[in-house]
């Protein structure tokens, strides 16, 4: 069913009918009930709509109905209608999990606004549930990489190809392009039994490396914790040369030596990431060639400014997540905002897009520079009007050429004299004395 659904429970027949008419005129599909018991029997946990219920009803009260709904379908938004001034009941309802409450008599505009907000939240809940279910059933983790450009399509294909191969990879891309997300997606696609352990190499001092990375006999380090899984080394180029040498042995022999302990073997996949192109880092001697060549392949993440329309797609995706998180309505991307998104060069890449979407949802200025106005299209004259202008110029030119002699002008133009007079009359180019000529 395409229309948004509202389950209305109201024992007053006249009020129920008036509410149904208001909702249907606003485009909702209404399931109406006079009491709560049959409504509860009809309710399913996956109900995609919202419940709008009166508080005081015969049989099961609105608060009791709310309690039963929370047990049967806890995610379905519940809006309670209370008598004017019944604040204690409204407070109890909110504490019991109601989405909102309305006081009688309720202005239709307010009721519709509350219901639309609740339905927007419900829509996002169901969307998130579908995504989680797909992942739980072994769906495609690479779909978390939002984007339709050719580079992102190629990246997803690469990840699917490499997922089943136990190879170490280097991921390059500017800050904020999503390198860690790609590493996590690859880990999830691989279905390894171990954990995903991320290490920010730029945050480790030389004195912390042994304790944090390699650990000790008493406290396993981060490398050991990634046993059977994935070790992700972010900002690999920030590692001092001596530490890059020590990492070589891990890549070569899959062996670490914790402090105060004998060498031990580790079984894991190692993913590294760098912010600049590997060739640049090698030339600047920030990355050792022997370390770089230990990685089997390099994956490059394009900056957002090179991904075509993906910026708008990402903002819509992040805005939907933010709206659900803050229980706020979805953001509409109009033409003006669309032009600003397309014009921006996104120095912060995907991370910047996520922050911008958050600001849009909570009502702050997104901070995007203004885009230049779209070029104004040249307005072409109407075809008939253009032909009229051309004919008038042609007639004037013929008359000027013949000194105003109509017979010679007709001969010059190759048309009968009578037709010349007709066209001259049409354009108002005949003297009053000549208007009777044939």
C-alpha positions, 0 to 999 in steps of 0.5 A, spaced: 500 500 500 503 506 497 499 511 502 501 512 509 497 508 514 494 511 520 490 506 525 485 510 529 482 508 535 476 513 537 470 511 541 466 517 539 463 516 532 462 523 530 469 525 532 472 518 529 468 520 522 471 527 522 478 525 524 478 520 518 475 525 513 481 530 515 486 524 514 484 521 508 483 528 505 491 529 507 492 523 503 493 518 509 490 511 509 486 510 515 484 503 519 478 505 524 476 502 530 471 504 535 475 500 541 482 498 542 481 490 543 480 489 535 485 494 534 490 490 538 488 484 534 489 487 528 496 490 529 502 486 527 509 488 529 511 490 522 505 495 521 508 501 517 504 506 520 502 510 526 497 509 532 492 515 533 488 513 540 484 516 544 485 516 552 478 514 555 475 509 552 470 503 554 474 497 555 481 498 554 483 505 556 488 508 551 494 507 557 493 500 557 492 499 549 499 503 549 502 498 554 500 492 550 502 495 543 509 496 546 509 489 548 507 487 541 509 492 536 514 496 540 517 500 534 510 502 532 509 510 534 503 511 538 500 518 539 495 519 544 489 524 544 487 526 551 482 531 554 484 538 555 488 539 561 489 532 562 497 533 563 498 527 568 495 522 563 500 525 558 506 524 562 504 517 564 503 516 556 510 519 554 514 515 560 510 509 557 513 510 550 508 514 547 511 518 541 507 524 542 500 526 545 495 531 543 490 535 547 482 535 545 480 539 541 486 538 536 487 543 530 488 539 524 494 542 522 497 540 528 495 533 528 497 532 521 504 535 523 505 530 529 503 524 524 507 526 519 513 526 523 511 520 526 511 516 520 517 519 517 521 516 523 517 509 522 519 509 515 526 510 517 526 505 522 523 500 517 529 502 512 534 500 518 531 494 519 531 492 512 538 493 512 540 490 518 536 484 516 540 483 509 546 484 513 544 478 518 542 474 512 549 475 509 547 481 505 552 485 501 556 489 506 559 493 500 553 496 499 555 501 505 559 504 500 554 509 497 556 511 490 554 510 483 560 513 480 564 508 475 570 509 481 565 506 486 562 501 482 569 498 480 571 499 488 565 494 490 567 489 484 574 489 487 572 488 494 568 482 492 574 479 488 579 480 494 574 478 499 576 471 499 583 471 498 587 472 504 592 478 501 594 484 505 592 490 501 594 498 502 588 503 501 590 510 499 585 516 499 585 523 502 583 524 509 575 523 509 574 519 503 572 512 507 579 508 508 577 505 514 570 503 512 573 500 506 577 496 510 571 494 515 567 492 509 573 488 506 573 484 513 566 483 513 566 480 506 571 475 508 567 472 514 573 471 518 572 468 525 577 474 528 576 481 530 577 487 526 582 491 530 584 499 528 590 502 529 592 509 528 599 509 527 599 517 527 597 517 535 602 512 537 609 514 540 615 510 539 615 508 547 607 506 546 609 501 540 611 495 544 606 496 549 600 497 544 602 493 538 606 488 540 604 487 547 607 483 553 606 476 556 601 479 561 597 483 556 596 481 549 597 487 544 593 490 538 596 485 533 595 479 537 588 481 538 586 481 531 588 474 531 584 470 526 581 477 523 584 483 520 589 488 523 588 495 520 594 500 520 591 507 519 596 513 517 602 508 515 606 513 513 606 517 519 610 511 522 617 512 524 622 508 519 624 504 525 617 501 526 616 500 519 622 495 519 619 492 525 612 491 521 616 488 515 617 482 520 610 481 521 608 482 514 613 477 512 613 471 517 607 473 521 611 473 527 611 478 533 615 478 539 611 481 545 615 484 551 618 478 556 615 473 551 618 468 546 616 469 538 609 467 536 605 466 530 599 470 528 594 469 523 591 475 520 590 479 514 593 486 514 590 492 511 594 499 511 592 506 509 595 512 507 593 519 505 597 520 499 599 516 493 604 511 494 608 513 489 609 520 492 610 517 499 616 513 496 619 519 493 619 523 499 621 517 503 615 517 508 614 510 506 619 504 505 619 501 499 620 494 502 614 495 506 610 498 500 612 492 496 610 487 502 602 489 500 599 485 494 595 490 491 593 498 492 586 500 492 585 508 491 579 511 493 577 517 489 576 524 492 568 526 493 570 532 488 571 527 482 565 522 484 560 526 480 553 526 483 555 522 489 555 528 493 548 529 493 547 521 494 551 521 500 548 527 503 541 524 502 543 518 505 547 521 511 541 526 512 536 520 513 540 517 518 541 523 522 533 525 521 532 518 524 537 519 530 534 526 532 527 524 530 526 529 525 523 530 518 527 528 512 531 534 509 528 536 502 534 537 497 531 543 492 534 545 486 538 551 489 541 546 494 543 541 489 547 547 485 551 548 491 552 541 492 555 540 485 559 546 485 563 545 492 569 541 491 569 538 498 576 538 501 573 534 507 570 529 502 565 524 505 566 526 512 565 533 510 558 531 507 556 527 513 557 533 517 553 537 512 547 533 512 547 533 520 547 541 520 541 540 515 537 536 519 538 540 525 536 546 522 543 549 522 546 553 516 550 548 512 556 552 510 556 551 503 559 557 498 553 559 493 554 557 486 554 561 480 547 562 477 545 557 472 547 560 465 541 564 462 539 560 456 538 565 449 531 566 448 530 565 441 524 569 437 518 565 435 519 562 428 513 566 425 515 572 428 522 571 425 519 570 418 515 576 419 521 580 420 525 577 415 520 579 410 519 586 412 527 587 411 526 584 404 521 588 402 524 594 404 531 592 401 527 591 394 523 598 394 530 601 396 533 598 390 528 600 385 527 607 388 520 605 391 517 603 384 513 597 386 513 594 379 520 593 378 520 591 386 516 585 384 520 583 378 526 584 382 523 579 388 520 574 382 513 575 385 507 578 382 505 585 382 499 583 386 502 579 391 507 585 392 502 589 394 498 584 399 505 583 403 506 591 403 499 592 405 500 586 411 506 590 413 503 597 413 508 599 408 503 602 403 501 610 403 494 611 404 493 613 396 496 606 394 491 601 399 486 601 394 491 598 388 490 591 386 
